[in-house]
């Protein structure tokens, strides 16, 4: 009955096999430019792009798959012509967003097919340059050989693209320590709506003044944002919560650093969901892979006990806490992953997965000793047991159980 109601809530697609005249003319004109990517208006490709990880379904008119940043510039330069002013665009990454960010009734720009390369890795300075279509897990697999990784994480890491993570300012497991995607951006290349190619990074006030004096759209943007965050500084400070992870969208509170000596427009681009420009390249800060990891699977009598205890667990300064409820545990029993985790889960009705990381085992043991004492105290209500491990072959399936929640 519950799932029947959910199905009725989901809008039913009514596929239109024909593309409207304006879009058709736009695509025809785009083929006459130097655009070197793919242009797709067939129903099969449109249907694939009509859904994402949300409940929403919107059939696009067409898709374009650029090969280069110049291709994206060609798209927007053409769109600036008067006859195409009604044409709109949505950048699409891996389609893992849960709010329909990548869906559009017009044209989808998908960089994942061709613009998915690692361009440069600087091991000494710990940064990487990538195109927006590269998938997070693929990037980290390449970086692992250098004992480095891109720290922001999220459940669909085997499908989510770096471009999508930037557009939503994504964060997941480990965000208490590592923060959000925007905390790891060193520089961005992006295309404005008029086809201008821009490069942005954190700048000092002297450089900001030079940027504000530029002619054209980019100078206008710098002037507008600086004026807004300066004049509304007190209001912004009152409204925006002082939390590491709280929102996506236009993060006005972070454009200036705390000293107000540095200005970073990338704090606005991250989380803007493609509304301000299309990312074509990103220079990202990397982090050393932790040498010591310990994961606790804490067992509870019920979900309420797990939630109540999560707040107390924060006092032990873990890298991550994730709560798994009884419904997920029951559904997981029908999944192949359950054979790998059933001995760690036991008879729990809910779990808290609590992960600690450190530079070495000595520091790690110091960090977790007080938690172990708490867990061994039988007087603590709600807790019925725990399992701890530092073995990667056990840690991976436990986190995979958490990642699979969205599939159940």
N, C-alpha and C positions, 0 to 999 in steps of 0.2 A: 504493500500500500504506500509506504514512504517513498520508494523509488518511482512508483507510478506518478505520484504528485510532482516529484522532481522532473521527470520526463515531460510532464505537461507544462512545466514552467519554462523549459528550454524552447526558444523560438525555433520554428521550423523554417528551414531555408526554402525559398521558392526560386530555384535557379532560372536565370534569364540567359539564354544561350547567346543573345546578341549584345554587343557592347554599344553604349550610347554614342551618338555621332561625334560629340566633342572629344571623347576619349579615343575613339577610332582615328579621328583626324590627328590627335596628338601623337599617337603611336606611329602613324604613317609618317608624320613630320620628323619624329625622333629617328626613324630609320634612315632619313636623309641627312642626318648629322654625322659626326664622327663617333657616335655612341657605338662601342664595340662589344657590349654585353648581349644578353638574351632578352627578348621582348616576348612575353607570353600573354595571349588573350584567350586561350582555349579553356573550355569549361573544367577540364581535369585539374589543371594548375590552379585555377581560381577556387575550386572546391577545397583543395589542399590548404590554401591560404585563408580559407573562410573560418577556420577554427583555431583556437590556441588552447592553453591550459585553463581557460575560464569557461563559464557556462554559455558565453555569448557566441553567436554565429552571424557573421556579416560577409556576404559574398562580394569580393572585390571585382572591379571591372577588368583589371589586368595586373600583371606583375612585370617588373624589370629586374634583371640580375646584372648589375654593373661589374665590370672587370677591373676598373681603375677609378681613382678619384676624379679623373677628367670625365669619365662617363657620368658620374653623379652631377658634375657641373653642367654637362650638356642637358641633363634632365631639367634642371632648375632654370637654366638660361632660356630654354624653350618655353617652360611653364610661365615665364614672365611676359610672354606676348599676350596682348589684349584678348585674343580669341581663346586663350587657354586659362584665363584667370579663375575659372570655376574648378579647375582640376586640382585635386588635393593628393597628398602623399602620406604614407605611414611607413617608416623603417621597420623591418622585421628581422629578428634574430632567430632564435631557436623555437619561438612560439611557446615559451614556457611561462609567460606572464599569466597571472590569475585574474587580471582586471580588464582584459581585452585591449591592452595597449597597442598591440601590433595589427589589430583588425581595421579594415577600412572599406568603405563602399566605393572607393575610387581606385588609386594605384598603390600597390605595395612595392617598396624598394627592399630587395633581399640581397644582402651582402654575403650571405653564408656560402653561396655556391662557388664564388671565385675569389672574393676578397677575404681570405681565411688563412693568411700566412704569417709566420714569425719573420720579421724583417731584420731584426738585430737583437743579440743578447750581449749585454755588458756584464760579465761575471764580477769584475773587480768593483764596479760602481753599483752593482745589483739593480739593474733595470733592463727592461725589454721593450722593443718596439713591435707592435702587432697591428694587423688589419682587424677590422671590427667583427668579421665573420668567424674567427677562430673560436672553437669550443673550449670552455674552461678546462675540462679534463685533459684534452689534447695538449693545451699549453703547459699544464703542470707536468704532464708526462715528459715533455721535452726538457723542462727546467729541472726535473728530478735528477738528471745526470750531473747537474752542477750543484746539487744539494740546495736548490732554491725552489720557491713556489710563489704563485700569486695568491696572497693570503685570503682575500674575501671568498667565502664559500656559500653555496646554496644547494638545496636538495637536488634539483635537476642538473647537476654539474656535468653530466655526460651529454647534455643537449643545449644548455644555455651558452650563448655566445658572449664574448667580451663586450661587443657593441650593445647588446641587450642589457648586460649588467651595468654598463655606464648609463644607459638611458633610464634605467629604473633605480640607479644608485643601490644596487643589490647588496644584501648582507645576509648571512645565515650563521651556521655553526662557527663559533670562534669570534663572533663580532664583539664580544665583551673585551677582547684583547686587541683584535685587529681592526675593528671599526668597519666602515662601509667601503664600497668601491671607490668613492670620491676621495677617501683618505690615502689612496695609493696611486692617484693620477699625477704624473709629472708634467705631461703635455698632451694636447689633443690637436689633431688636424680635423677640420670640419668644413662643410659647405653650407653657406647661408642660402636663404630662399631666393636670392637674386643670382646665385651661381658663384659668388665670391668664395675663394678658398682661403680659410683663415687658419692660423696656428696660434695656440694660446697656452700659457703657463702662468704660474705665480710670478708677479712682477712687483718691484718696489714702486714707491710713489712717483719718482722721477720718470720711470718708464711708463707708468699709467698716464701721466700728463701728456706724454708724446703720443700714446695710443689714442687718447681722447681728441687730439688735434687732427687725426686722420680725416680725410674726406671719405664720403661714401657710407655704406651701411655699417661697416665694422666700427668706424669712429663714432657713429651715432649710438651704437649699442653700448660701447664703453661709457659714453657720456651719460646715457640714460640710466644704466645700472648703478654707476657711481653716485649720481644724483639721488636715485631712489634709496639706496642703502644708507647714504649719509643723512638725508633729510628725515628718514623714517627710522633712524637707528634706535631710538628709545622704544618706539612701538614694536619693532622687530625683536628687541631684547626682551620685552614683556611677553610677547606672544609665543615665541619659539621656545619649546622646552629644553632644558639643559640635560639632554640625554645623548648617549653615544649613538643609539639607533632608535629613531622615532618616526621618520617620515621619508617619503620621496617627494618629488616636486621641486619647486624653485627654492633652494636652500639659501635664502637671503642672509641668514645669520652667519654664514661661513664665508661670504665673499671676501670680507676683510679678516685677517687673523686677529688674535686677541690684542696685539699691540697696535693694530690699525696702521702698521707700516708696510703691509704687503696686501696685494689685491689679487684675487684668483677667480677669473670668470668661469673656470672649469667647475667651480662649485655650483654654478647655475646650470651649466650644461648637463652635469650629472644629475639624473633624476627628472630631466625635462621631457623624457619620453619622446624625443624626436621633434618636439614642437619648435625648437630654436635653431636647429640645424641637423645635418646628417654627419655623424662621425665617420671619418675615412681612415684614421690612424690614431693609435694611442701609445704613448710612452708611459710605462707603468713601473712603479717601485716594486721590487721583489723582496722576499723575506727568506731567511735561512730556515730550512726544515728543522723543527725541534728534534733534538737528539733523544729525549726521554718523554714517553707518553704513558699515562695510566688512565684507564677507563673503568668507572664504576657503573654497574647496573644495579640500582637500588630498588628493592621490591617493596610494594605497598599493598595494603588491604583493599584500597579503592583509589579512584582517581582524585577524589577530594584530598586525601591524605598526601598524595604525591604533589599536588599543586601547592598545598599549604607548606610543605617541606622545602619546596624549590626556593622560596625566599630566604630561608635559613641557610640553605646550601651556598647561596651567593657569598656568604661571609667567609667561605674558605677560598675564595678567589679562583674558581675554576675557569678554564678557557671556554667551556661550553656546558650548558644544561639543556637537555631536551626531554620533555615529558611525553610518554606514550600511554594512551589510555586502554581500557579493557576492550573496546570495540576493535581497535587496531590489532591488539594481540590475538583476538579471536579470528579476525580475518586473515592474519598472517599465518595461521595454522594451515591454510590451504595453499600457501606459497612455498616454493622450493627453498626459499631462504630460511624457513623455520627449522629445518633439520640442522642447520648450522648454529642456530641460536637457542634452541629449546632448553639446553642444559644451563644456559646463562639466565634464562627468563624464569624457569621454575614454575611455581603456581601463582605468581604475582598477578594481581588484577590491574596493576598499573606500574609503570617504571619511570624512574628518572635516570637518564644516561648522563653521567657527569664526567667530563674529561679534564685532565690536568696535563700541562706540558711544561717542560723545563729544559735548561741547557745541559743538565746532567742528572744522573739518577740520585745523587746525594741531595741536590736541591729539591728534586721531586719528592723524595721520601720525607723531607722536612715539611713540605707543603701538605702532604696527605695524612700525616700521622694523627693529627687531631680529628680529622674526619673518620678515620678508622676507629678511634676511641669512641666516637659518638655512635657509630654503627654497631659497635659491640655492646653498647649499653641497652640491655633488654627492656629498660623502662620507657624507652621512647615510643610513643603511641604511633600506630599506623605502619611502621616499618616492620616487615616480616622476614627480611634477609637481604643479602647483597652478594654480588659477584664482582671481583675486580681482576683486571688483566692488563698486562703490558705487552701481550703478544699481538703482533699486527694481524695475524691470521684469525684472531678472535675479535679484535677491534673493528676490522673492516665490515664483517657481516652484521655486527650490532648497529653500526651507523647506517648500513644499507637497509636494515629494517626500518629505521627512522625515515630514510629517503623514500621508501616505498609507500609511506602513508598516503601520499597523494594519488596513488594508483588504486587504492582499495575503495 
